[in-house]
Amino acid sequence: MFEPVLASVATATVRGLSLVPVKAGLWRVANRSGTILGHIERQSDADGDRFAARRLVFASRMVDLGVFCRMDDAADCFRC
């Protein structure tokens, strides 16, 4: 399991995807060849942390994939 707190320190690999910290609470998702697939953003509220996944469709367009309770689940959206 990926530990979100450590993401601000270094790049992490989750199920074959690279998660590169962009800023606090935001990670760039890339595949093994280095192609940027999108972003995962941590959202904190009264119920705890949630992770929103957004896929990069064109150079300037993002599509929301969903909001998840775990970082691993958000990363799974990019594996198909």
C-alpha positions in Angstrom: 0.0 0.0 0.0 1.2 3.5 -0.8 1.7 5.8 2.1 0.6 9.4 1.1 2.7 11.1 3.7 5.9 9.7 2.0 4.8 11.0 -1.4 6.1 14.5 -0.6 9.6 13.0 -0.2 10.2 11.0 -3.3 8.6 9.3 -6.3 6.7 6.2 -5.5 5.7 3.2 -7.6 2.2 1.8 -7.2 1.2 -1.3 -9.2 3.5 -0.4 -12.1 2.7 3.3 -12.1 5.0 6.1 -11.0 3.5 8.7 -8.7 5.6 11.9 -8.8 4.9 14.6 -6.2 4.1 17.9 -7.8 3.2 19.8 -4.6 1.7 18.9 -1.3 -1.3 16.7 -1.9 -0.9 16.4 -5.7 0.8 13.6 -7.6 1.5 13.2 -11.3 0.7 9.6 -12.6 3.0 8.1 -15.3 3.2 4.6 -16.8 6.4 2.6 -17.1 7.4 4.3 -20.3 7.1 7.7 -18.7 3.9 8.8 -20.4 1.9 11.2 -18.2 -1.6 9.7 -17.6 -3.1 12.2 -15.2 -3.0 13.3 -11.5 -4.2 12.2 -8.1 -5.1 14.9 -5.6 -5.6 14.5 -1.9 -8.7 16.2 -0.5 -9.2 16.4 3.2 -12.5 16.9 5.0 -14.3 16.0 8.2 -14.5 12.3 7.1 -10.7 12.1 6.4 -8.6 12.0 3.3 -10.1 11.2 -0.1 -8.1 10.9 -3.4 -9.5 12.4 -6.6 -8.2 10.8 -9.9 -8.1 12.9 -13.1 -7.0 11.5 -16.5 -5.2 13.6 -19.0 -7.1 13.3 -22.3 -5.4 15.8 -24.5 -2.5 18.2 -23.7 -4.9 20.6 -21.9 -8.0 18.6 -20.9 -8.6 16.5 -17.8 -11.5 14.1 -17.1 -12.6 13.3 -13.6 -12.4 9.5 -12.9 -13.7 9.5 -9.3 -12.9 10.1 -5.7 -11.6 7.2 -3.6 -10.9 6.5 0.0 -7.5 5.0 -0.7 -4.6 6.1 -2.9 -4.2 2.6 -4.3 -7.8 2.6 -5.6 -7.3 6.0 -7.3 -4.2 4.7 -9.0 -6.0 1.6 -10.3 -8.1 3.9 -12.5 -5.0 4.5 -14.7 -4.1 0.9 -15.3 -6.6 0.1 -18.0 
